[in-house]
Amino acid sequence: MDQLSAMRVFLRVVETGNFTRAAAALDMPKTSVTNQVQALETHLRTKLLNRTTRRVALTTDGALYYERALQIVSELEELDSSLSNSNTQPSGRLRVEMAGAFADCLVIPALCDFVKQYPQIQLDIGVGDRLVDYIAENVDCALRAGTPTDQSLIARKVGQIKLFSYASPIYLERHGTPTHPRDLETSHFCVGYLNAQTSRVMGIDFSKGDELIETTPRYILSVSDSRSYVGAAIAGLGIAQSTPFLVKEALEKGQLVPVLTDWDCEILPLYIVYPQTRHMSNKLRVFVDWLTRLLQTL
């Protein structure tokens, strides 16, 4: 038995939750994955996993072994990486999650530059604001707006975006122009943005000098995607806060106009997040560095 190989297979089974997903992630037959874990258990003379038809669960010994094995494999990979030829191109598949607005308006238009620098990296970009099971779905990292709250994730700040308030001429013709943020709670409507993590519509903050106003705006529609959010504002369904790169075309066409311009809106930090159990590989490191440089241009 190749113990290091079996250890890597065991780690992936734990991370993905079952043998089938582990086999797919490792590009191995399921029987090979099962045999390697069984061989490891035989070698250790203990049971590492409790199996069910759908998932596996760590035994007490399995949990202890997982923590030590993860540390050993991570340190070995880091050692290999540090001693490898500096001219070796990073390679392999990289799974990234991000909102559609970032993918469509920022990342994908600039990706030719990244591909030219790192032609051996295969990018799989999942588009959306949904909740992600990083381990089970084998996701390497995600680009997220706002400060992360999940303590199981490592977060690296890579930029920030400033928001502004916009409304369509259709909306302003029907409802008039707001003059104060509190109008959004009484005589106006906003497009609600539905937070995927909390399933609640987010509030909207304004500031002027030392004055901070947190509003809970009225809405007739809420959505959980940035592009749909802007689309709803263009359709006249409410006032929206957005970043300029997402509404540039709508502003040029006169589909949206700025409102409440004497009030400052929130500045959202941008983070790359990845699970603590995911080793920062060379391919992930170069992508994060490239994305950080890209976001500095905002």
C-alpha positions as CSV (number, residue, x, y, z in Angstrom):
1,M,0.0,0.0,0.0
2,D,1.2,3.5,-0.8
3,Q,0.3,5.1,2.5
4,L,0.6,8.7,1.3
5,S,-1.6,8.0,-1.7
6,A,-4.2,6.3,0.6
7,M,-4.0,9.2,2.9
8,R,-4.8,11.7,0.1
9,V,-7.7,9.5,-0.9
10,F,-9.0,9.4,2.7
11,L,-8.8,13.2,3.0
12,R,-10.8,13.7,-0.2
13,V,-13.5,11.2,0.9
14,V,-13.9,13.2,4.1
15,E,-13.9,16.5,2.4
16,T,-16.5,15.5,-0.3
17,G,-18.7,13.5,2.0
18,N,-18.9,10.2,0.1
19,F,-16.9,7.8,-2.0
20,T,-18.6,8.7,-5.3
21,R,-17.8,12.4,-5.2
22,A,-14.3,11.6,-4.0
23,A,-13.8,9.3,-7.0
24,A,-15.0,12.0,-9.4
25,A,-12.7,14.6,-7.8
26,L,-9.7,12.4,-7.9
27,D,-10.6,11.0,-11.4
28,M,-10.4,7.5,-10.1
29,P,-12.7,4.5,-10.2
30,K,-14.9,4.3,-7.1
31,T,-13.7,0.8,-6.3
32,S,-10.1,2.1,-6.2
33,V,-11.1,4.8,-3.7
34,T,-12.9,2.2,-1.5
35,N,-10.0,-0.2,-1.6
36,Q,-7.4,2.4,-0.7
37,V,-9.4,3.6,2.3
38,Q,-10.0,0.0,3.4
39,A,-6.3,-0.7,3.0
40,L,-5.5,2.3,5.2
41,E,-7.9,1.1,7.9
42,T,-6.3,-2.4,7.8
43,H,-2.8,-0.9,8.1
44,L,-3.9,1.3,11.0
45,R,-5.9,-1.5,12.6
46,T,-8.8,0.9,13.3
47,K,-12.0,2.0,11.6
48,L,-11.7,5.6,10.3
49,L,-15.2,6.0,8.7
50,N,-18.8,5.0,9.4
51,R,-20.4,4.3,6.0
52,T,-24.1,4.9,5.1
53,T,-25.7,4.6,1.7
54,R,-25.3,8.3,1.0
55,R,-22.6,9.8,3.3
56,V,-19.6,8.8,5.4
57,A,-18.9,10.1,8.9
58,L,-15.7,10.1,10.8
59,T,-15.2,7.8,13.8
60,T,-13.3,9.2,16.8
61,D,-10.1,7.7,15.6
62,G,-10.9,8.9,12.0
63,A,-11.3,12.5,13.2
64,L,-7.9,12.4,15.0
65,Y,-6.3,10.8,11.9
66,Y,-7.9,13.3,9.6
67,E,-6.5,16.4,11.4
68,R,-2.9,15.0,11.5
69,A,-3.1,13.6,7.9
70,L,-4.3,17.0,6.6
71,Q,-1.4,18.8,8.3
72,I,1.1,16.3,6.9
73,V,-0.2,16.4,3.3
74,S,-0.5,20.2,3.4
75,E,3.1,20.6,4.7
76,L,4.4,18.2,2.1
77,E,2.6,20.0,-0.8
78,E,4.0,23.3,0.5
79,L,7.5,21.8,0.6
80,D,7.2,20.5,-2.9
81,S,5.9,23.9,-4.1
82,S,8.7,25.8,-2.5
83,L,11.4,23.6,-4.0
84,S,9.9,23.3,-7.4
85,N,11.5,25.0,-10.4
86,S,10.4,28.7,-10.3
87,N,9.9,28.6,-14.1
88,T,7.4,25.8,-13.9
89,Q,3.9,27.0,-15.0
90,P,1.1,26.5,-12.6
91,S,-1.4,24.0,-14.1
92,G,-4.6,22.1,-13.4
93,R,-8.3,22.8,-12.8
94,L,-9.4,25.7,-10.7
95,R,-13.0,26.0,-9.5
96,V,-14.1,29.5,-8.7
97,E,-17.4,31.0,-7.6
98,M,-18.5,34.6,-8.1
99,A,-21.6,36.7,-8.7
100,G,-22.7,37.2,-12.3
101,A,-22.0,40.9,-12.2
102,F,-18.3,40.2,-11.4
103,A,-18.1,37.5,-14.0
104,D,-19.8,39.3,-16.8
105,C,-18.5,42.8,-16.3
106,L,-15.1,42.4,-14.8
107,V,-13.4,39.0,-14.8
108,I,-14.4,37.3,-18.1
109,P,-13.7,40.4,-20.3
110,A,-10.1,40.4,-18.8
111,L,-9.5,36.7,-18.7
112,C,-7.5,36.6,-22.0
113,D,-4.7,38.3,-20.1
114,F,-4.7,35.6,-17.4
115,V,-4.9,32.7,-19.9
116,K,-2.0,34.2,-21.8
117,Q,0.1,34.2,-18.6
118,Y,-1.1,30.8,-17.4
119,P,-2.2,28.7,-20.3
120,Q,-2.1,25.4,-18.4
121,I,-4.7,26.4,-15.8
122,Q,-8.3,25.3,-16.6
123,L,-10.8,27.7,-15.0
124,D,-14.3,26.5,-14.0
125,I,-16.3,29.6,-13.0
126,G,-19.6,29.1,-11.2
127,V,-21.8,32.2,-11.6
128,G,-24.3,33.3,-8.9
129,D,-24.7,34.5,-5.4
130,R,-25.8,31.2,-4.0
131,L,-24.5,29.5,-0.8
132,V,-21.6,27.2,-1.7
133,D,-20.5,24.0,0.0
134,Y,-16.8,24.5,-0.7
135,I,-15.7,21.0,0.3
136,A,-18.5,18.9,-1.1
137,E,-18.4,20.8,-4.4
138,N,-14.6,20.9,-4.6
139,V,-14.6,24.8,-4.9
140,D,-11.2,26.3,-4.6
141,C,-12.2,29.9,-3.8
142,A,-15.0,32.5,-4.3
143,L,-15.1,36.2,-4.9
144,R,-17.6,37.8,-2.5
145,A,-18.7,41.4,-1.8
146,G,-19.1,42.3,1.9
147,T,-17.3,41.1,5.0
148,P,-17.4,37.3,5.3
149,T,-19.1,35.9,8.4
150,D,-18.3,32.2,8.0
151,Q,-15.5,31.5,10.5
152,S,-14.6,28.3,8.6
153,L,-13.3,30.3,5.7
154,I,-10.1,32.1,5.2
155,A,-10.7,35.6,3.8
156,R,-8.3,37.8,1.9
157,K,-9.4,41.4,1.1
158,V,-8.7,42.1,-2.6
159,G,-10.4,45.4,-3.2
160,Q,-13.5,47.5,-2.6
161,I,-16.4,49.0,-4.6
162,K,-18.4,52.1,-3.9
163,L,-22.1,52.2,-4.4
164,F,-24.4,55.0,-5.7
165,S,-28.1,55.4,-5.8
166,Y,-30.0,55.2,-9.1
167,A,-33.6,55.3,-10.4
168,S,-35.1,55.0,-13.9
169,P,-36.9,58.0,-15.5
170,I,-40.0,55.7,-15.5
171,Y,-39.9,55.4,-11.8
172,L,-39.2,59.1,-11.2
173,E,-42.2,60.1,-13.4
174,R,-44.5,57.9,-11.3
175,H,-43.2,58.5,-7.8
176,G,-41.2,61.8,-8.0
177,T,-37.6,62.2,-6.8
178,P,-36.5,61.4,-3.3
179,T,-34.8,64.2,-1.4
180,H,-33.8,62.3,1.8
181,P,-32.9,58.6,2.6
182,R,-35.9,58.4,5.0
183,D,-38.2,58.8,1.9
184,L,-37.3,55.2,1.0
185,E,-39.2,54.1,4.1
186,T,-42.3,56.2,3.6
187,S,-43.0,57.6,0.1
188,H,-40.7,55.6,-2.2
189,F,-39.8,52.0,-3.1
190,C,-36.5,50.3,-3.6
191,V,-35.6,47.1,-5.4
192,G,-34.9,44.7,-2.5
193,Y,-31.6,42.7,-2.6
194,L,-32.1,39.3,-1.1
195,N,-29.1,38.1,0.9
196,A,-28.5,34.4,-0.1
197,Q,-26.9,33.6,3.3
198,T,-29.7,35.1,5.5
199,S,-32.6,35.0,3.1
200,R,-33.5,38.5,4.2
201,V,-33.7,41.7,2.2
202,M,-30.7,43.9,3.0
203,G,-31.0,47.4,4.4
204,I,-29.5,50.4,2.7
205,D,-27.1,52.8,4.5
206,F,-26.4,56.5,3.7
207,S,-24.0,58.9,5.3
208,K,-23.3,62.7,5.1
209,G,-20.4,64.0,7.2
210,D,-20.9,62.5,10.7
211,E,-24.5,61.6,10.1
212,L,-25.3,57.9,9.4
213,I,-28.7,56.7,8.3
214,E,-29.6,53.0,8.2
215,T,-32.9,52.5,6.2
216,T,-35.2,49.5,5.9
217,P,-36.7,50.5,2.5
218,R,-40.1,49.5,1.2
219,Y,-40.0,47.2,-1.8
220,I,-42.4,45.4,-4.1
221,L,-39.7,43.1,-5.6
222,S,-36.6,41.6,-4.2
223,V,-34.0,39.5,-6.1
224,S,-30.8,37.7,-5.3
225,D,-28.7,38.5,-8.4
226,S,-27.0,41.8,-9.1
227,R,-27.9,41.8,-12.8
228,S,-31.6,41.2,-12.1
229,Y,-31.4,43.9,-9.4
230,V,-30.2,46.5,-11.9
231,G,-32.7,45.2,-14.5
232,A,-35.6,45.7,-12.0
233,A,-34.4,49.3,-11.4
234,I,-34.3,50.0,-15.1
235,A,-37.9,48.6,-15.4
236,G,-39.0,51.2,-12.9
237,L,-39.6,48.8,-10.0
238,G,-37.7,50.9,-7.5
239,I,-34.5,52.7,-6.5
240,A,-31.3,50.7,-6.4
241,Q,-27.8,51.0,-5.1
242,S,-25.1,49.7,-7.5
243,T,-21.5,50.1,-8.5
244,P,-20.8,52.3,-11.6
245,F,-19.3,49.4,-13.7
246,L,-22.6,47.5,-13.5
247,V,-24.8,50.4,-14.6
248,K,-22.5,52.1,-17.1
249,E,-24.5,51.1,-20.2
250,A,-27.8,52.0,-18.5
251,L,-26.5,55.5,-17.6
252,E,-25.2,56.1,-21.1
253,K,-28.6,55.1,-22.6
254,G,-30.5,57.2,-20.1
255,Q,-32.2,54.2,-18.6
256,L,-31.0,55.1,-15.1
257,V,-30.1,58.5,-13.5
258,P,-28.4,59.2,-10.1
259,V,-30.5,60.1,-7.2
260,L,-29.8,61.3,-3.6
261,T,-26.4,62.5,-4.9
262,D,-25.7,64.6,-1.8
263,W,-25.6,61.4,0.3
264,D,-22.8,58.9,0.4
265,C,-23.6,55.2,0.0
266,E,-21.9,52.2,1.4
267,I,-18.4,51.0,0.4
268,L,-18.3,47.3,0.0
269,P,-15.1,45.3,0.6
270,L,-14.3,42.5,-1.8
271,Y,-12.9,39.3,-0.5
272,I,-11.5,36.1,-1.9
273,V,-12.6,33.3,0.5
274,Y,-11.5,29.6,0.6
275,P,-11.9,26.9,3.2
276,Q,-9.3,26.4,5.8
277,T,-8.7,22.8,4.7
278,R,-7.9,23.9,1.1
279,H,-4.2,24.3,0.5
280,M,-3.2,27.5,-1.2
281,S,-1.8,25.9,-4.4
282,N,0.4,27.7,-6.9
283,K,-2.6,27.8,-9.4
284,L,-4.8,29.4,-6.8
285,R,-2.1,31.8,-5.6
286,V,-1.5,33.2,-9.1
287,F,-5.2,33.6,-9.8
288,V,-5.8,35.5,-6.6
289,D,-2.8,37.8,-7.3
290,W,-4.1,38.4,-10.8
291,L,-7.6,39.1,-9.6
292,T,-6.3,41.5,-6.9
293,R,-4.5,43.5,-9.6
294,L,-7.6,43.6,-11.7
295,L,-9.8,44.8,-8.9
296,Q,-7.4,47.6,-8.1
297,T,-8.5,49.3,-11.4
298,L,-12.1,49.8,-10.1
